[in-house]
Amino acid sequence: MQNPEVVMIGLGYIGLPTAALIAQGGAYVYGVDINQSVVDTINRGEIHIVEPDLGQAVKEAVSKGFLKADIKPVGANTYIVVVPTPFKDKNEPDISFVQAATSAILNLLKEDDLYIIESTSPVGTTEKMMNFIYEKRPELKGKLNIAYCPERVLPGNVMHELVFNDRVIGGIDEKSTQRALDFYSKYVKGELHKTNARTAEMCKLVENSSRDVQIAFANELSLICDKADINVWELINLANKHPRVNILQPGCGVGGHCIAVDPYFIVSDYPMESKIIGTAREVNNYKSFWCAEKVQNTKLKFELDFGRKPKIALMGLAFKPNIDDLRESPAKYIAQRVLQNANNEEYYIVEPNIQEHNVFKLTNYTEAYQKADIIVYLVNHKEFSTLPQSNEKIILDFAGVNK
Ligand SMILES: NC(=O)c1ccc[n+]([C@@H]2O[C@H](COP(=O)([O-])OP(=O)(O)OC[C@H]3O[C@@H](n4cnc5c(N)ncnc54)[C@H](O)[C@@H]3O)[C@@H](O)[C@H]2O)c1
C-alpha cells in the first residue's frame, strides 16, 4: 500500500463500513483493530460482521490495495477513532477504549493532522482527548485539527446511510470543524452541519435519549391500560388520529447497544438535571420486570384453574423485530427471569433469527405455538403474525403481534 491517508481505529460495525467507503472513494485507508482475527479476516478481503453490501465493498477495497488492516497504526494525515464506549458498573461511561486508541497514535501525530472521534461519547470527551494529546505532545499544542462526528446509521442499511444521512460535525475550534467537514464532504451526500465538539457529543446522546423517553411514554401507557382494562394498541392508534400527536408503540422494554445505553451517559454526568431521561430508563427497565412478573402470575393462575403445570412459549429473544441481535435485549432478560422462576413447567424458547444459542435451547416457532398453553410474545417478529389467533391459548402479547 502507498502512504495511507486515513487511519481508522476500530474495525467493527461502524469502523469497517466507514473504512471501506473511504477506500472506495480512492483514499488509502489503514484499518487498525486490536483483534488479530478481525485484522486477518479483513486482509483476506472478507468480513466478520453481517451487513448488506459490506462484503463486496471490503473485498474490492482490499484487492485494489486501498484498504489494509493491522493491529498497530502507522502515520497518516487523518485518524478516526471508532472503538466501543460501553458503560461500567453504576451506569458510568467507559472511555478507556478511546483513550487507548488515542495513546496508540500519540507518537505518530504531526502538525496539521486531523483527529476525529466517532465513538458515542460523554460530553467533554473530545476536549479530554485534546488535553491528553497536548499533555504528551506539548509541541503540537494548537496545531492539530480535532473534531467529534457521531454516527447515526441503522444496522442493516449502513452502507446507504453512511453516504446519505446528515451528519453533525463539531470541532474544538472553527478550523478543526472546517477541516473535518472538508474530509466528510468527500464521501457524504447528506447535509453536513457545523457545530462545536460538546454540542456534537450531546447531539448523539440526545437523539437516542429522545427515542428512549418517547418509548417510555408508550410503555407507561401500557401499564396504565393493563390496570384500566383498555387495549393499549387501540388506544394509541386512536390518540394518534389527533393531527399533532404521535405516540410510539410499547414493547417489553428497550434494548440494543444504543438507546438502552446512551441516556446513561447524560444521567451519569447531569444526575440532578436529567430527571425525565433517568426516569425513562427506569420505566423502560421496569416494563421488562413487569412482563416477567406477568408471566409468573399467569402461570400460577393457569395451575389453579386447570390443576396442572402449563406449557409456555417465549416468543422472541432479539432486542427488536426481525434482527438476530440480542445485546441488552429486554426479551432475553425476561426469558432468563422466567426460567429462573421455573417450577417444572415446560418451556419453549423461540428466536427465528438465530439457529442456536449457548444458553437457551431453541424451538421452532410453529411447533412452540402448537404445543404451548401460554404464548408470550416478547418481540414482534414477522413470522409470528402468520400464527393463528387461537381462543384456546392464553396469549400475553407484550409486542403487539395481534394488535
Ligand atoms: N453499531 C452501531 O449501530 C452504532 C451506531 C452509532 C454509533 N455507534 C458507536 O460507535 C462506536 C463503535 O461501535 P461499533 O458498533 O462499531 O463497535 P464494535 O464492537 O462492533 O467494534 C469496535 C471495534 O474496535 C476494536 N477495538 C477496541 N479497542 C481498540 C483499540 N484500542 N484499538 C483498536 N481497535 C480497538 C474492537 O476489537 C472492535 O473490533 C461505539 O461508541 C458505538 O456506541 C455504534
PDBQT file of the ligand as one rigid body, heavy atoms in Angstrom, charges set to zero:
ROOT
HETATM    1  N1  LIG A 501     -23.164  -0.174  15.829  1.00  0.00    +0.000 N 
HETATM    2  C1  LIG A 501     -23.971   0.869  15.707  1.00  0.00    +0.000 C 
HETATM    3  O1  LIG A 501     -25.063   0.750  15.180  1.00  0.00    +0.000 OA
HETATM    4  C2  LIG A 501     -23.539   2.243  16.192  1.00  0.00    +0.000 A 
HETATM    5  C3  LIG A 501     -24.255   3.352  15.763  1.00  0.00    +0.000 A 
HETATM    6  C4  LIG A 501     -23.845   4.613  16.167  1.00  0.00    +0.000 A 
HETATM    7  C5  LIG A 501     -22.738   4.740  16.999  1.00  0.00    +0.000 A 
HETATM    8  N2  LIG A 501     -22.059   3.636  17.419  1.00  0.00    +0.000 N 
HETATM    9  C6  LIG A 501     -20.897   3.839  18.280  1.00  0.00    +0.000 C 
HETATM   10  O2  LIG A 501     -19.722   3.578  17.530  1.00  0.00    +0.000 OA
HETATM   11  C7  LIG A 501     -18.701   3.064  18.391  1.00  0.00    +0.000 C 
HETATM   12  C8  LIG A 501     -18.211   1.740  17.838  1.00  0.00    +0.000 C 
HETATM   13  O3  LIG A 501     -19.320   0.855  17.796  1.00  0.00    +0.000 OA
HETATM   14  P1  LIG A 501     -19.286  -0.490  16.958  1.00  0.00    +0.000 P 
HETATM   15  O4  LIG A 501     -20.695  -0.987  16.947  1.00  0.00    +0.000 OA
HETATM   16  O5  LIG A 501     -18.557  -0.287  15.673  1.00  0.00    +0.000 OA
HETATM   17  O6  LIG A 501     -18.400  -1.399  17.942  1.00  0.00    +0.000 OA
HETATM   18  P2  LIG A 501     -17.794  -2.850  17.636  1.00  0.00    +0.000 P 
HETATM   19  O7  LIG A 501     -17.676  -3.507  18.940  1.00  0.00    +0.000 OA
HETATM   20  O8  LIG A 501     -18.547  -3.503  16.517  1.00  0.00    +0.000 OA
HETATM   21  O9  LIG A 501     -16.332  -2.529  17.055  1.00  0.00    +0.000 OA
HETATM   22  C9  LIG A 501     -15.336  -1.909  17.772  1.00  0.00    +0.000 C 
HETATM   23  C10 LIG A 501     -14.002  -2.486  17.355  1.00  0.00    +0.000 C 
HETATM   24  O10 LIG A 501     -12.971  -1.753  17.998  1.00  0.00    +0.000 OA
HETATM   25  C11 LIG A 501     -11.931  -2.656  18.351  1.00  0.00    +0.000 C 
HETATM   26  N3  LIG A 501     -11.115  -2.029  19.385  1.00  0.00    +0.000 N 
HETATM   27  C12 LIG A 501     -11.352  -1.899  20.714  1.00  0.00    +0.000 A 
HETATM   28  N4  LIG A 501     -10.370  -1.202  21.297  1.00  0.00    +0.000 NA
HETATM   29  C13 LIG A 501      -9.486  -0.873  20.336  1.00  0.00    +0.000 A 
HETATM   30  C14 LIG A 501      -8.266  -0.150  20.308  1.00  0.00    +0.000 A 
HETATM   31  N5  LIG A 501      -7.776   0.402  21.426  1.00  0.00    +0.000 N 
HETATM   32  N6  LIG A 501      -7.602  -0.035  19.147  1.00  0.00    +0.000 NA
HETATM   33  C15 LIG A 501      -8.092  -0.591  18.002  1.00  0.00    +0.000 A 
HETATM   34  N7  LIG A 501      -9.260  -1.273  17.969  1.00  0.00    +0.000 NA
HETATM   35  C16 LIG A 501      -9.937  -1.411  19.110  1.00  0.00    +0.000 A 
HETATM   36  C17 LIG A 501     -12.643  -3.916  18.759  1.00  0.00    +0.000 C 
HETATM   37  O11 LIG A 501     -11.799  -5.047  18.663  1.00  0.00    +0.000 OA
HETATM   38  C18 LIG A 501     -13.801  -3.948  17.747  1.00  0.00    +0.000 C 
HETATM   39  O12 LIG A 501     -13.469  -4.712  16.593  1.00  0.00    +0.000 OA
HETATM   40  C19 LIG A 501     -19.339   2.949  19.774  1.00  0.00    +0.000 C 
HETATM   41  O13 LIG A 501     -19.044   4.092  20.511  1.00  0.00    +0.000 OA
HETATM   42  C20 LIG A 501     -20.828   2.887  19.467  1.00  0.00    +0.000 C 
HETATM   43  O14 LIG A 501     -21.606   3.342  20.536  1.00  0.00    +0.000 OA
HETATM   44  C21 LIG A 501     -22.426   2.391  17.021  1.00  0.00    +0.000 A 
ENDROOT
TORSDOF 0
